[in-house]
């Protein structure tokens, strides 16, 4: 018979509760900032932040559009977390993936699914190097990944700038620092909309969100239902013990970063193959890769949880846009950043919740609230022995 505290012993429930508390803390800080920046409009600003994402079908379409690459960059970071690695290089992998997809689509006139495969391969290659240096030379993957973020950004910028047929001005547009619009250069490279754009009344809508969800489910199955996933998690939990058990830790470190890079690369491809955005040659790293970090933290690196955390972050970003003109863009960025930053404290909240529930005796283990087992009936046992 289950005890009353059994729900508090479920790690999934504790993770969910920790994430919700973190989100509420972030929203509370957001309210304080709204009052500080523009008190008369704070109430309306909060309403817009929390309701704009579902106020119209078109707004909801934008939430889904932005959530798709967020899911994939969150999966990239979370997958590496599960295997004991910190993939801070998702931004670089996302960038090279986007560039590979655009070059295949605009220059070589490939269909969208081939472009996505190219993005996946490019991201995987960019994830391979930090994994290789970590595995062979024991170089911290954070240092290598940060370096490859910048190498990837500048390599992409130089490459695109020196391919005239990939730029917008090649097709008659005035911009020489942007890639060409897919509608003009190669409509077959645009991810299919499957009538969803008409259903929700927005050109942002396509099947990207479903691709991202399918990938998340596949990653969940790999991590939790396969021997390969078990080996990866074992390496993350204890590299020394996994080697003792006969697991090839070096190979798994490389494969982990390759898969993480492939996921981020697909995210870059999905975003730019939607046909609504053009890559701009600039000197700053793309934020989408870094936003995958709070997505993964908020989801406790759970692939299924990543879907919902990405939707939440995309939702408040769309809500932030609706707060103008009462709040400046910079103010909105500060508020959203505070919410995302505090949301990423879910891992800390999870630890604190576990300790609190353990002290209260409702989450300290399977038998925290169970009745004590009865003492053995020594008297009857002695009688049975005597009779024999």
N, C-alpha and C positions, 0 to 999 in steps of 0.2 A: 504493500500500500504506500502510495507516494505521500511524502510529507508536504506541508503547506509551503515550505520555503524552496521547493524544488525548482521553481521558475527562476529564482535568483541564482541558482547554481549553473544555469545554462550560459555558457560563454557568449553565445550569440545575443542573448537578451541583455547581458551586461554591456556588450559592445554597442548595441543599439541605444541603450539608456545613456551610456557615456557620450555618444555622438549627439543625442538630443540635448543633453545638458550643455555640451560645448556650444551647440548652435544657439541655445537660449542665452548663454553668456555673451556670445558675439552680438546677438540682436540687442541685448541690454546696452552694451557699449555703443552700438549704432544709434540707439535712441538718445543716449547722453550726448553723442557728437552732433546729432540733429538739433538738439536743444541749444548746444553751444554755438553752432554756426548760424542757425536761423530759426529761433524759437517760435515765431508766429506761424511758420509753415511746417513745424516739426511733425505735428499730427498727420497732416495731409501727406507729407513726405514719407512717413512710415507706412501709411495706407498704400501709397503708390508702390513702395518697395515690395510690399507683401502681396499685392493683388495684381500688379501690372502683367505679370507673366501669364495669367489666365483671364485677363480682362477681355481679350479678343482672340479669335482663332489665329490671326496673323502673329500676335505676340507669343502665343503658345508654340507656333511653328518655329519662331526664332529661338525659343528656349531649347527645343529639340535639336535645331541646327547647330547651336553652340555646344550642346551637351555631347554630341557624337564624338568630336575630337577630344573633348575633356575625358570621356570614358576611356578612350584608348591611351591617352597620356597617363591617366590615373592607373590603368592596368599596367602600363610600362613600369611606373615607379613601384606599384604594389607588388608586382611579380618579383622584382629584384629584392624588395623588402623581405618577402617570404623566403628567399634563398640567402638571406643574410648580407645583401649588398644594397648600397644606396645609389640608385641611378639618378644622379643629379644632371646627367647628360641628356635627358629626354628632350630638351629644347633643341640641341644640336641635331639629334636623331630626327626630330619632327621637321626641322628645317631642310635637311638633306632629302628626307622622304618627300616633302612637298616639291622640292626642286626636281627630283627624278620624275615625279608624276607629271609635272608641268612640261618638262622637256619631252617626255614620251608623248604627251597629248598634243602639244602645240607644234613641235618640230617634226616628230615622226608620225603624227596623225594616228596614234594608237587609240583603241577603244578604252573606255573608262576602267574596265576590270584589269586590262593589261597594265594600265598606268598605276593602279593600286598595287599590283604585284611588284612593279618597279619600285614604288615607294617603300614597300615592305622590305625588299632586298637592300635598298640603300640604307634604310634605318638599321637593318641587321648588321650591315658592314660597319656602320658607325658605332654600333654597340659592341662589336667584336674587339676593337682595340683596347678599350678600358678593361674588358674581361680578360684579354690576353696578358696585358701588363700586370693585372692583379694575380692571375693564375701562375704565370711563369716567373715574374720578377718581384711579386708581392708588393707592387706599387699600389697605394691606396686608390681605389676606383673613383673617389670623389675628386681628387686632384686631376687624374687623367680625364675624367668626364668633363670637368670644367674647361680644361684646355681644348678638348675636342668640340665643345660648344662653340668656342670662338673660331677655331679652325674651320668648322663646318659652316658657320655664318659667312666668313670672308671668302671661303672657297666657293660657296654658292653664289655670292654677290659677283665675284670675278667671272665665274662661269657664265652666269646669265647675262652680264654686261657685254660679254664677248660673243654672244650668239644673237646676232641681229634679228633672226626670224622668230625668236621667242619673246621679243619685246613688243609693247603695244603700238609704238610708232611705225612698226613694220606693216601694220594693218590699217594705217591711216589715222590712228589716234594721236593726240598731242603729247602723251606721256612717254618719255624715253626711259624712265626709271621704274616702270611697272611691266609685269608680264602681260601678254595679250589676253584679251577676254576670250574665253573658250567658245562663246556663242559665235564669235567672228572667225576664230582660227580653226576650231575643230569641235563642232557640237557633239560628236560621238564620244568625246572625252568627258562630257558632263554626266554625273551620276544620275541614273533615271529617277524621275519624280513619281512615276506610277500613279499619276492622278492625285497625289497627295497635295500638290500645290493648289489645285483647284478646290479640293475639299476644304483646306484651311485658308484659302485665299492669300497665299504667300509664296513668293518665288524662292524663299529660303528652304522650303520643305522638299525633302527627297527621301530616299530609302537609307540614307547614311545612319540614322539612329538604329535601324534594324540590323544593319551590318555590325555596328558597334556592340549591340546587345548579344548578337550571335557569337562574336569574338569573346565577349566576357564569359558567356556560358562555356565555350570551348576551353578557355583558360581555367575556369573553375573545375571542369572535368579533369584536365591535365594535372592540376595540383592535388586534387582530392581523390581521384579514382584511378590513378595510374601508378605503376612502379616508378616511372621516371619522375613524376611529381613528388613521390615520397622521397626519392633520393635527393631531389633538389632541396626540399624542406629539411631533410636530415643534415645536408651540408650547411644550411643556414643556421640550424640549431646548434650544431657542434661539428665543425670541420674535422677535428681530431678523431672524434668517435666514428664519424662516417668513413674516414680512411681506414680505421681499425676494422670496421665492418665490411671492408672490401669495396667501398664506393669510390669511384674515380672523382675526387673532389675538384681537381684542376679542370677536367673536362666539363664538369657541371657548372663551374663558375663561368667559363667561357660561354656555354650554351645558355645560361641564365641571362647574361648581358646581351647575347645575340637576340634572344626572344624578346627581351625588354626593348631593345632597339627597333626590332621589327614592328612591335606594337605602336611605338611612338611614330615610326615612319608611316604606318597606315593612317594614323591620326592626321599627319600633315597632308597626306594625299586626299583624304576624305574632305578636309576643310576647303582646299583650293579646287578640287574637282567638282564642288557643288555648283560652280559657275557663277557665283554671286560675288566672289572676291578675287582680287589680283595680288600676287606677291609683289611687295615693294622692296626695292633694293635700298637697304638702310643699314645703319651701323649699330643697331641695338638688337639684342636677342629677343626672340619671339616669346611672349608671355605664356602662351598656351602650354609649352613644355613645363614651365615652372608651376603653373596652376595644377598640373597633375600631382604635385607633391601634397597639397592639402586635400585633394580628392582622395588620394590613397590613404592618408592619415585619418581622415574622417570616416572612411570605410573600414578602418583597421586592416587594410590590404586585402579585404575579402572581395573577390571578383564580382560577385553579385551585388554586394554593398556599394561597390564603385559606381554602378549604374545610378543608384539613387543619390549618392553624394555628388556626382557630376551634374545630375538634374537640378539639385538644390543650388549649387554654385552658379550654374547657368541661369537659373530662375532669378536669383538676386541680382545678377548682372543686368538682365533685362529690366528688372524692377528699378535698378539704379538709373537707367536711361530715362525712365518715366518721371524722375524727380526734377528734371530740368523744366523751366529755367530758374525755379526758386533756389536751386542749389547748383553751384558751379560744378563743372566736370571733375575738377581736382578734389572738391569736397566729397563728391560721390565715390570717387576712387578710394579716398581715405576711409570712408565708412564701410565700403564693400571689403577693402583690405583688412580692416579690423575684424569684421565678421568672419572672413575666411581664416584669418590668422588664429583667432580664438577657437574656431571650429576645428582647427588642426590639433587642438589640445585633447582630442578624444582619447588618445593613448594614455595620457596622464590621468584623465578622468576615469578611465577604465581601471587603472591601477588603484586609484583612491577608492573607487566604488568597491572593488574586490576586497580591499582591506577593511572598509567600513562594514560591509555585509558579513565579513568573516568575524569581526568583533561582536556583531549583534547575534551571531549564531544562525544566520539565515543564508549564508553563502559560503561557509567555510569548508564545505566538502559534501560528499554524498550523504553522510550520516549525521550532519550537523544538528538536525532536528529530530532524528529518529529516536525512538524509545530505546532505553538501554536493554541489551539482550538479557534474558532471564538467566540467573545462576543455575548451573547444572544441579540436578536433583541427586545429590550424593547419597542421601539416605536410602532411596529406592534402589539406586545402583548397587549399594553394598548388600541389600537384601537379596537382589537377583544373583549376585556372585556367591553368597552363602548358600542359597537354595541349590545352585548348580553343584 
